[in-house]
């Protein structure tokens, strides 16, 4: 299940959460025009992590469990 995605404030990056292999570990994926960076961000949310928003300067992402 993929959570809603969000564009960075400057519109150059996109981020979304997904759950691979029924593991309930949230994987945050960020991408711009040249790089896709997946990373595990939450193993304690039990499948309920949700993308909320970017920080105004585009350097941080708020995830809600």
DRENDO-1510 file (C-alpha; in Angstrom, 1 decimal, always signed):
<recs>
REC; n; res; u; v; w
REC; 1; UNK; +0.0; +0.0; +0.0 .
REC; 2; UNK; +1.4; +3.4; -0.9 .
REC; 3; UNK; +0.7; +6.5; +1.1 .
REC; 4; UNK; -0.2; +9.8; -0.6 .
REC; 5; UNK; +2.8; +11.5; -2.1 .
REC; 6; UNK; +4.0; +15.0; -1.8 .
REC; 7; UNK; +6.1; +17.4; -3.8 .
REC; 8; UNK; +8.8; +19.5; -2.1 .
REC; 9; UNK; +8.0; +23.2; -1.7 .
REC; 10; UNK; +10.2; +24.1; -4.7 .
REC; 11; UNK; +8.7; +21.4; -6.8 .
REC; 12; UNK; +12.0; +19.6; -7.6 .
REC; 13; UNK; +11.6; +16.5; -5.4 .
REC; 14; UNK; +8.8; +14.0; -4.7 .
REC; 15; UNK; +8.4; +11.7; -1.6 .
REC; 16; UNK; +6.1; +8.9; -0.8 .
REC; 17; UNK; +5.8; +6.0; +1.7 .
REC; 18; UNK; +5.3; +2.4; +0.8 .
REC; 19; UNK; +5.3; -1.0; +2.6 .
REC; 20; UNK; +7.4; -3.7; +0.9 .
REC; 21; UNK; +6.7; -7.4; +1.2 .
REC; 22; UNK; +3.9; -7.1; +3.7 .
REC; 23; UNK; +6.5; -6.1; +6.3 .
REC; 24; UNK; +4.7; -3.1; +7.8 .
REC; 25; UNK; +8.1; -1.3; +7.8 .
REC; 26; UNK; +7.5; +2.1; +6.2 .
REC; 27; UNK; +9.9; +2.9; +3.3 .
REC; 28; UNK; +10.3; +6.6; +2.5 .
REC; 29; UNK; +11.3; +7.1; -1.1 .
REC; 30; UNK; +12.5; +10.5; -2.3 .
REC; 31; UNK; +13.3; +11.3; -5.9 .
REC; 32; UNK; +14.5; +14.2; -8.0 .
REC; 33; UNK; +15.4; +14.3; -11.7 .
REC; 34; UNK; +18.5; +12.2; -11.2 .
REC; 35; UNK; +18.3; +10.2; -7.9 .
REC; 36; UNK; +15.8; +7.9; -6.2 .
REC; 37; UNK; +16.6; +7.3; -2.5 .
REC; 38; UNK; +14.6; +4.7; -0.6 .
REC; 39; UNK; +15.2; +4.3; +3.1 .
REC; 40; UNK; +13.4; +2.5; +6.0 .
REC; 41; UNK; +12.0; +5.2; +8.3 .
REC; 42; UNK; +9.6; +3.6; +10.7 .
REC; 43; UNK; +9.4; +0.0; +11.9 .
REC; 44; UNK; +7.3; +0.7; +15.0 .
REC; 45; UNK; +4.3; +2.3; +13.3 .
REC; 46; UNK; +2.8; -1.2; +12.5 .
REC; 47; UNK; +1.8; -0.2; +9.0 .
REC; 48; UNK; +0.2; +3.1; +9.9 .
REC; 49; UNK; +2.9; +5.6; +8.9 .
REC; 50; UNK; +1.7; +8.4; +6.7 .
REC; 51; UNK; +3.4; +11.1; +4.7 .
REC; 52; UNK; +2.3; +14.5; +6.1 .
REC; 53; UNK; +4.3; +17.4; +4.7 .
REC; 54; UNK; +7.7; +18.8; +3.8 .
REC; 55; UNK; +9.4; +21.5; +5.9 .
REC; 56; UNK; +9.2; +24.9; +4.3 .
REC; 57; UNK; +12.8; +24.8; +3.2 .
REC; 58; UNK; +12.5; +21.3; +1.7 .
REC; 59; UNK; +15.1; +19.6; +3.9 .
REC; 60; UNK; +12.9; +17.6; +6.2 .
REC; 61; UNK; +9.7; +15.5; +5.9 .
REC; 62; UNK; +7.1; +15.0; +8.6 .
REC; 63; UNK; +5.8; +11.4; +8.9 .
REC; 64; UNK; +2.9; +10.5; +11.2 .
REC; 65; UNK; +2.5; +7.1; +12.8 .
</recs>
